[in-house]
Amino acid sequence: MSTALSETAAATGYPSPALYIDGEWTAGSGDRTEPVINPATGEVLGHVPLATAADLDRALAAAARGWRVWRDTPVLRRTAILHRAADLMRERAAEIGRAMTLEQGKPLTESTGEAGRAAALLDWDTEEGRRAYGRIIPTGPGESLRVVREGIGPVAAFTPWNFPAGGPNRKIAAALAAGCSIVLKASEEVPATAVLLARCYQDAGLPAGVLNLVFGVPAEVSEHLIASPTIRFVAFTGSVPVGKLLAARAGSFMKPAIMELGGHAPVIVCDDVDPVAAAQACVRAKFTNAGQVCTSPSRFFVHESQHDAFVQAFVTATEAVVVGNGLEPGVQMGPLANARRREAVDRLVSESGAQVLTGGHALDRPGFFYAPTVLIDVPPDAALLTEEPFGPVAPILPYTDLDEVMDRANSLPYGLAAYGFTHRADRAEWLIDRFEAGILSINHAGGSVPIAPSGGFKESGYGREGGSEGLDGYLITKRVSHKLVL
């Protein structure tokens, strides 16, 4: 099937979505499908098969067998397979990136870069798997006491559409590096990217059943997988409401979980910085992936002394953003991923009562484009300030007192990301100490990196991905006390 997928990609430019179960590509046992829409044109790219209960049961059985095989595979052999898969992701970054842009909309430079970052994370997690050390605890003669860490078992993972390579591979890389098998339900809206990732693992020699990829009706799939006795751990990235439902369901079966949920990241610009440089850094981060990033800066608090200059520079940089089909050279921002996202963004803007300085409307062209938007004079009760916009919208608000604005920044139930701009070391440490967020950036608005953990708290979830902490949820700890003589 891998060859057939390659032939389809060569003929149409878009790989045929399929399920990957027990080392085989399949259209599944049912006849339900969903269309995959190109968000830049509104055209149908293909159809993704939706798994039936029988398909899910087959994937679960495969994961149970695959775990036993993978668990007993020597670590050096596992490492070689995973590093080879990462190499294949890099070699195929152009193919993966093109499929990603076609189905998700982001510019091709962002898509190919995402494929490369997915490979880098896999390399990092693979090496962390080799360092999942236990320890020896000193005891008396004739006895040993040690701590052992090993993979928890088969994992059920669920990922959204905004990062079609990075999202799925965060779950796959951590699970496989820890010695687990996985059943991944990737987004039906961006299936081809996940298919191409799975092909990298398949072609690297991953044993059948260790990785299983399914698509389906989200509620049906999550209920079926989480309830299965086969599944030992649940990993989810997505919205807060869905995360709460899945966490509750996992908890009802006493299954541990990682929940990487939404945010509404505040930015605090202090009175001692260059407002133009700060604005330009914020614009780059704000319109990455058309603002469809959980950590996207989305509430801009600027000291009143810098406010006007910051706003002017922000508007100038925003109006220079090139919007278009992500496959076209020079495009810096693509469409929103689907019609419902564009409608939600437009509602938040139109109902905000704010002054629109630029943008504030859908673009009159095929696809789901929305103009990069800057707002000022935003009423304090505007839904935009409490509901995650997940789109290319930047509300800018002045402040006078740093303590007061920090209270406003921390007032929401989210705690994922936060950003601060200051040239004073003491003030930077003050911001770090007081921001209630798991991911902090000072004087820049950078994204996730493999070598450091990402994750939030409060309603933004729990658990970490990346860094030395990235495998923690996928490992169990055994205490072993061994009397050497009966």
Disulfide bonds with the S-S distance in Angstrom:
none
